[in-house]
Amino acid sequence: MPRCATGEAAYSIAMTLVEYLGDRVGQIPSLQSLLETVMARGRGIQELQIDHVFPRVGHLVMRLNARCNQAPPDSEPLLVLTLSNIADGPASP
């Protein structure tokens, strides 16, 4: 897998977030609210800032975007999240 400039760091943060969250989404109220809104209304959310200290990666200030993708009628809807760590300033594209 390529290194930082191509997304390895972002991928690692995303995977850590997914592993950490599991059933703990309620421990980050703004994230829980985001997910509930996107899933219930089917509308996206842009530029939500989340400030949280994670046990493994420490303090992160993240900018999240979310939207619900169309899924076949017999399957669960897909929730697409993008996140950027903005603790040290805006992330590079």
C-alpha positions as CSV (number, residue, x, y, z in Angstrom):
1,M,0.0,0.0,0.0
2,P,1.4,3.5,-0.9
3,R,2.3,5.9,1.9
4,C,0.9,9.2,3.3
5,A,0.4,11.3,0.2
6,T,-1.9,8.7,-1.3
7,G,-4.0,8.2,1.8
8,E,-2.4,5.5,4.0
9,A,-2.6,7.8,7.1
10,A,-6.3,8.6,6.4
11,Y,-7.0,4.9,5.9
12,S,-5.4,4.0,9.2
13,I,-7.4,6.7,11.0
14,A,-10.6,5.5,9.4
15,M,-9.9,1.9,10.2
16,T,-9.0,2.8,13.8
17,L,-12.2,4.8,14.0
18,V,-14.3,1.9,12.7
19,E,-12.6,-0.5,15.1
20,Y,-12.9,1.8,18.1
21,L,-16.5,2.8,17.5
22,G,-18.2,-0.6,17.1
23,D,-21.2,-0.2,19.4
24,R,-19.7,3.0,21.0
25,V,-21.1,5.6,18.6
26,G,-23.1,7.0,21.5
27,Q,-19.9,8.1,23.2
28,I,-19.3,10.8,20.6
29,P,-22.7,12.6,20.6
30,S,-22.1,14.7,17.5
31,L,-21.1,11.6,15.5
32,Q,-24.2,9.7,16.7
33,S,-26.4,12.7,15.7
34,L,-24.7,12.9,12.3
35,L,-25.3,9.2,11.6
36,E,-28.9,9.2,12.7
37,T,-29.7,12.3,10.7
38,V,-28.1,11.0,7.5
39,M,-29.8,7.6,7.8
40,A,-33.2,8.9,8.8
41,R,-33.5,11.7,6.3
42,G,-31.3,10.3,3.5
43,R,-29.6,13.7,3.2
44,G,-25.9,14.4,3.4
45,I,-24.1,16.4,6.0
46,Q,-21.0,18.5,5.1
47,E,-18.1,19.9,7.2
48,L,-19.2,18.6,10.7
49,Q,-16.3,19.1,13.1
50,I,-15.7,16.5,15.7
51,D,-13.2,16.9,18.5
52,H,-12.4,13.7,20.4
53,V,-9.6,11.9,22.2
54,F,-9.2,8.3,20.9
55,P,-7.4,5.8,23.1
56,R,-5.1,4.5,20.4
57,V,-4.4,7.6,18.2
58,G,-4.9,10.4,20.7
59,H,-6.6,13.8,20.1
60,L,-8.1,14.3,16.7
61,V,-10.1,17.2,15.4
62,M,-11.9,15.8,12.4
63,R,-14.0,17.2,9.6
64,L,-16.6,14.7,8.5
65,N,-18.9,14.5,5.5
66,A,-21.6,11.9,5.2
67,R,-24.2,10.8,2.7
68,C,-26.5,7.8,2.2
69,N,-25.9,6.0,-1.1
70,Q,-28.7,4.3,-3.0
71,A,-28.8,0.6,-2.4
72,P,-30.8,-2.2,-4.0
73,P,-34.3,-2.5,-2.4
74,D,-33.5,-5.7,-0.6
75,S,-30.3,-4.5,1.1
76,E,-29.2,-2.1,3.8
77,P,-28.5,1.5,2.8
78,L,-24.8,2.4,2.5
79,L,-23.5,5.2,4.6
80,V,-20.4,6.9,3.1
81,L,-18.2,8.9,5.5
82,T,-15.2,11.0,4.6
83,L,-13.0,12.4,7.3
84,S,-10.0,14.6,7.6
85,N,-7.8,15.3,10.6
86,I,-7.7,19.0,10.9
87,A,-6.0,19.3,14.4
88,D,-2.9,20.8,12.8
89,G,-4.7,22.8,10.2
90,P,-6.5,21.8,7.0
91,A,-5.6,18.5,5.5
92,S,-3.8,18.5,2.2
93,P,-5.8,17.1,-0.8
